[in-house]
Amino acid sequence: MPLLALSLSSASDHQGLRLLLLVLLIIAVILLIIGGVIAVWTLRSYRKATAEGRYGLSGEGEGQMARF
């Protein structure tokens, strides 16, 4: 965090600041997309396992340890 504050304070022109903010925005969007893909993938695998009957009402399979 101090590195970010230092880089923001040392930007003498607005072009460097805009570039840094653009990079941070792109990183944030990429992380949001990755998080969404992981959430959808987890939900689909859970529903697939539930449809196959691996988990009972308690969330545990017969003779298996809990997945979550």
N, C-alpha and C positions, 0 to 999 in steps of 0.2 A: 504494500500500500504506500509506503513512503516513496518508493520508486515512481509510482504513478503520480503522486503529488509533485515530486521533483520534475518529472517530465512535463507536467502541465504548467508548472510555474516557469520553466525554462523556455517554453515555446514563445519566442519573441513575435512571430507572425501568426496569423490566424490559420494559415494553410497547414502548418504542422499540427495544430490543435485539431483541426477538422479531420486530418488524416488519422490521428490517434483515435478520435471518437468514432470514425468510420470502422476502423479495425475492431474496436471494442464492440460496436454494434453487430458486426458480422460474426464475431465470436459468440455473442449472446444468442443470436438467431440460430447458429449451428448447434449450440448446446440445447436450445429448446427443441429443435428438430430431433436430435439424438434422444433426448428424454422422452419425447412423444413416441418414437419408434420403439424404445425399450418398454414403455407402458403398454402399447398395443400388442407387442410380442408376448409380454408376460400375460396379459389378459387372454389372448388367444390360446396360449399353451395351457393356462389354467382351465379354460372352458373345454378344451379338447380332452384334458385329463378327466374332468368331471363328466363329460359325455361318455367316456370309455368306462366309467364306473370305478375308477381307481380310488376315489375318495368317498367316504360315507358322509353322514350328516355331521360327524364330529370333525371332519377335515382330515382324518387319518385313514390310510388304506388298511386293508386286512394284513396284519403282520409287517407293515411297513412303518418307517418313521415318518413323522410329519414333514411335509415338503417346505412349508413356510414357517 
